């Protein structure tokens, strides 16, 4: 394993953790749940935001750290 691959792995892990938190904050601010169904909507929106953000980050990681 070369240093670039290790750095790429570290960046992906840090981005993954940051995205989970960031997407949760964005979803909370957008939905602002005040009831049970608001909480359910928040969890669904959080999942959608997280999925889209992870697709983007993984695509960027593949483009940046592909050694071929």
C-alpha positions as CSV (number, residue, x, y, z in Angstrom):
1,X,0.0,0.0,0.0
2,X,1.5,3.3,-1.0
3,X,1.1,6.6,0.9
4,X,-1.4,8.0,-1.6
5,X,-3.7,5.0,-1.0
6,X,-3.5,5.4,2.8
7,X,-4.2,9.1,2.5
8,X,-7.2,8.4,0.3
9,X,-8.6,5.9,2.8
10,X,-8.2,8.4,5.6
11,X,-9.9,11.1,3.6
12,X,-12.8,8.8,2.8
13,X,-13.2,7.8,6.5
14,X,-13.1,11.5,7.7
15,X,-15.5,12.6,4.9
16,X,-17.9,9.7,5.8
17,X,-18.1,10.8,9.5
18,X,-18.4,14.5,8.6
19,X,-21.1,13.8,6.0
20,X,-23.2,11.9,8.5
21,X,-23.2,14.8,10.9
22,X,-23.6,17.5,8.3
23,X,-26.5,15.8,6.6
24,X,-28.2,15.4,10.0
25,X,-27.9,19.1,10.7
26,X,-29.1,20.0,7.2
27,X,-32.1,17.7,7.5
28,X,-32.9,19.0,11.0
29,X,-32.8,22.6,9.9
30,X,-34.9,21.9,6.9
31,X,-37.6,19.7,8.5
32,X,-37.5,21.2,12.1
33,X,-39.5,18.3,13.6
34,X,-41.9,19.1,16.4
35,X,-44.0,15.9,16.4
36,X,-43.7,12.2,15.9
37,X,-44.3,12.4,12.2
38,X,-41.9,15.3,11.9
39,X,-39.3,13.1,13.5
40,X,-40.1,10.3,11.0
41,X,-39.8,12.8,8.1
42,X,-36.5,14.0,9.6
43,X,-35.0,10.5,9.6
44,X,-36.2,9.8,6.0
45,X,-34.8,13.2,4.7
46,X,-31.5,12.6,6.6
47,X,-31.2,9.2,4.9
48,X,-31.8,10.7,1.5
49,X,-29.3,13.6,2.0
50,X,-26.7,11.2,3.4
51,X,-27.1,8.8,0.4
52,X,-26.7,11.6,-2.1
53,X,-23.7,13.1,-0.3
54,X,-22.0,9.7,-0.1
55,X,-22.5,9.0,-3.8
56,X,-20.8,12.3,-4.6
57,X,-17.9,11.8,-2.1
58,X,-17.3,8.2,-3.3
59,X,-17.3,9.3,-7.0
60,X,-14.8,12.1,-6.1
61,X,-12.6,9.6,-4.2
62,X,-12.6,7.2,-7.1
63,X,-11.6,10.0,-9.6
64,X,-8.9,11.4,-7.3
65,X,-7.3,8.2,-6.0
66,X,-7.6,5.8,-9.0
67,X,-4.1,4.7,-9.8
68,X,-4.8,3.3,-13.2
